[in-house]
Amino acid sequence: MSESYIETKCIHEGYEPGNGEPRQIPICQSTTFKYDTSDEMGMLFDLEKEGYFYTRLQNPTNDAVAAKIASLEGGVAGMLTSSGQAANFFAVFNICEAGDHIIASSSIYGGTYNLFTVTMKKMGIECTIVDQNLPEEELDKYFKQNTKALFGETITNPTVNVLDIEKFAHLAHKHGVPLIVDNTFATPVNCQPIKWGADIVTHSTTKYMDGHAATVGGCIVDSGNFDWLAHAEKFPGLTTPDDSYHGVVYAERFGKAAYITKATVQLMRDLGSIQSPQNAFYLNLGLESLPVRMRQHCNNALKVAKYLEANDKVAWVNYPDLESSESHELFKKYLNGASCGVLCFGLKGTRKQAEIFMDSLKLADIETHVADSKTCLLHPASHTHRQMTDEQLKEAGVSPDLIRFSVGLENADDIIADLEQAFKLI
Ligand SMILES: *Cc1c(COP(=O)(O)O)cnc(C)c1O
């Protein structure tokens, strides 16, 4: 169905029922799968035959949903994970080991920043954090012999700036490494990073894809475009024999599906951050309505952003769709006419007044979450990013007064009325 529009793909990709079979993706809530002969089972363990044997590695419900997301992103294969954190960890760890180095934008999600700079450091993988807006010649200098990946977010969380994906892809490829892009905020409805040169795309499906604050999940999609064998010395995990499978060489045996196959049969087997089939089912329900919901999120967010921009109690607003946004040119290039439902702003006045304002909102809840059907807000400096020093916050572009506002699916006039009553109190 590669020629269809995204609305159609969101409904139909990944699963096609046969005659008399369930129309909706069945939930295969089973840990294991039965075989008639021990020989058949043995071939599955040797990767000589395709098939299901244990849900920690693969499950039909998860595979159908992963295939749908892969199709939406224009990739060759996908893998669901238990969370977005697991997706980003696996995406990097699939091609890195102790002694390696990665480069990531300073504007990435706080959880990913921690993962890369604290936890993975303990595993011997070093991360250099860079300002994604630096010119290519400046960014060039951060690449080293042992650099294995470049990482950024299409729209950064929480600062909602747009990544220059082509610049990052060009840089990564010049140095013989893949570009990994976390496309959580834009979703494939508004941007498909693979079209712009990204090699691997990740998602926290917890956000818009699920869309209802119901299930935590993640996904990795492989474009199939990166030539691992051409850079064989950098990626031994993909280009030399894996002893745990009788010496299989993933890049030789699995071609364009090498990266996802390795992530599935090696990392999932050993680390086991699988998504439950039940959650994959919920995720699929979210995917079916994703384009419709994204349209409403974005229309609402633009109205709210314009309202805030015109309000004299607001010091600044950032929303890529606004002409005033520093990301507006990149928005016009990379986003499909709309960005996402998240915006950020700062208030004039004291920290205390900002707290009164946030606490006075009735419709908008104070939540850690973002990007679901209910309008919510968060103050990163005192919540998600509280582990960061002022210096790190500044580096990540998170000013202490930044309020992240996630515009839901309610009527925009009700959201604005809620803001209006809270502004009256400060
Ligand atoms: C939330 C988020 C994550 C982490 O995802 P979880 O599903 O919460 O583990 C990663 N990247 C981005 C951009 C996010 O917004």
PDBQT file of the ligand as one rigid body, heavy atoms in Angstrom, charges set to zero:
ROOT
HETATM    1  C1  LIG A 501       8.633  10.926  26.300  1.00  0.00    +0.000 C 
HETATM    2  C2  LIG A 501       9.741  10.927  25.377  1.00  0.00    +0.000 A 
HETATM    3  C3  LIG A 501      10.710   9.912  25.388  1.00  0.00    +0.000 A 
HETATM    4  C4  LIG A 501      10.692   8.795  26.402  1.00  0.00    +0.000 C 
HETATM    5  O1  LIG A 501       9.575   7.979  26.163  1.00  0.00    +0.000 OA
HETATM    6  P1  LIG A 501       8.856   7.087  27.280  1.00  0.00    +0.000 P 
HETATM    7  O2  LIG A 501       7.798   6.411  26.494  1.00  0.00    +0.000 OA
HETATM    8  O3  LIG A 501       8.341   8.020  28.329  1.00  0.00    +0.000 OA
HETATM    9  O4  LIG A 501       9.878   6.147  27.814  1.00  0.00    +0.000 OA
HETATM   10  C5  LIG A 501      11.712   9.949  24.453  1.00  0.00    +0.000 A 
HETATM   11  N1  LIG A 501      11.776  10.945  23.553  1.00  0.00    +0.000 NA
HETATM   12  C6  LIG A 501      10.868  11.947  23.515  1.00  0.00    +0.000 A 
HETATM   13  C7  LIG A 501      11.011  13.024  22.491  1.00  0.00    +0.000 C 
HETATM   14  C8  LIG A 501       9.830  11.983  24.421  1.00  0.00    +0.000 A 
HETATM   15  O5  LIG A 501       8.933  12.978  24.377  1.00  0.00    +0.000 OA
ENDROOT
TORSDOF 0
